[in-house]
Amino acid sequence: MGGKAATGGKPAGGIGGEKHSSPPVGETWGPRVLKGWPSCLTAPDEAAVRTDHAVEKAAALPPKRIYRNNGYLMVSCNGGLNQMRAAICDMVVIARYLNVTLVVPELDKTSFWNDPSEFQDIFDVEHFITSLRDEVRILRELPPRVKRRVELGMFHSMPPISWSDISYYHNQILPLIRKHKVLHLNRTDARLANNGLPMDIQKLRCRVNYGSLRFTAEIEDLGKRVIRMLRQNGPFLVLHLRYEMDMLAFSGCTQGCSNEEAEELTRMRYAYPWWKEKIIDSDLKRKDGFCP
């Protein structure tokens, strides 16, 4: 399915079987006391000589990574924005590791907050695709012939197992992609383990989160405006966050609610079998500091 250089077989020593010489852990994750210290975004020998201005001007695209495409990975993220952002980092890593083509992830539109935002409404989709072209091929949508297969139901959809290590994806998920050509992962929250993974994988996660998932210009401008306000008017800012029904239902915090409202929140909690904690003492939750 396209591509030139095959990288088949079980990976060893790095992502996709490629061996990399990584700097010591301290150099990668150590505190950034001084500007220009090495991080997951800059090589150690470059970091000392780069300035913020130079980083901004370095707009050259990385070279494309050429590999034999094992299939296409579609993902539907679930949860809040932080959960989805972490999941996108994981899905990029998985696509890179399995040598597949990733379709720009779909954001959650079915949760309580009913947010209709698409990926491109939140993140700079062009930057997301091009900044990772040296790691993985990312498409806005499936190619027409593959899209027709999906429309005819010729694909496989499933939730991956939570907190799986990378061998699960190689041994269980990759064969499914090769068989069906298109795999849809319909849940993405916490589906890749946090610890015990190769450093190359952790570094790519870091790179996606802090380098490739850049907000749209409108959101960036709003953030800069908030910073200007803080610098001009003082160090505090009042921000009104949405106080949503699912947060109340699943935390069990019913202070200030009427008996009818508390009963409604309890029914909501019981309506979702995947939420394990059903009987909650609201007063005890508040006493332990778990109420928002």
Sequence and secondary structure as in RCSB ss.txt:
>XXXX:A:sequence
MGGKAATGGKPAGGIGGEKHSSPPVGETWGPRVLKGWPSCLTAPDEAAVRTDHAVEKAAALPPKRIYRNNGYLMV
SCNGGLNQMRAAICDMVVIARYLNVTLVVPELDKTSFWNDPSEFQDIFDVEHFITSLRDEVRILRELPPRVKRRV
ELGMFHSMPPISWSDISYYHNQILPLIRKHKVLHLNRTDARLANNGLPMDIQKLRCRVNYGSLRFTAEIEDLGKR
VIRMLRQNGPFLVLHLRYEMDMLAFSGCTQGCSNEEAEELTRMRYAYPWWKEKIIDSDLKRKDGFCP
>XXXX:A:secstr
   SS   S   SSGGG       HHHHHS   STT  BTTB HHHHTT  HHHHHH              EEEE
B  SSHHHHHHHHHHHHHHHHHHT EEE  B   SSTT     HHHHB HHHHHHHTTTT  EESS  HHHHHHH
HTT SEEE   TTB HHHIIIIIHHHHHHHSEEEE   TT B SSS  HHHHHHHHHIIIII  B HHHHHHHHH
HHHHHHHH S         HHHHHHHT  TT  HHHHHHHHHHHHT TT       HHHHHHTT   
